[in-house]
Amino acid sequence: MHPHRPNLTVATNRFTEYLRVTTVSDVENYSWSLNPGRYVGGRRVIAEHVDFTSELERLAGEFQHLSGEAQLLTEAIENTTTQILEGGA
């Protein structure tokens, strides 16, 4: 565990299949590319059948809802900032 960043170990352990130590010669063989996809692979996931249209509609609705919440938060922050700058808070 990292003494000052305990969550670092947790995150590292969670993604061990995506981590790899490489050599300078490996990087040279890939024309000095540091694109992670060249050095680690993804695991194959067999997806269960999903109704793409229904899932897309659900995700679009969720996105619209979250976008509306984000807009409300943006307006609240702008109002609060204005009040603070005008000395009214």
Secondary structure, DSSP 8 states (H G I E B T S, - for coil): --SS-HHHHHHHHHTGGG-----HHHHHHTTT---GGGT------------HHHHHHHHHHHHHHHHHHHHHHHHHHHHHHHHHHTT--
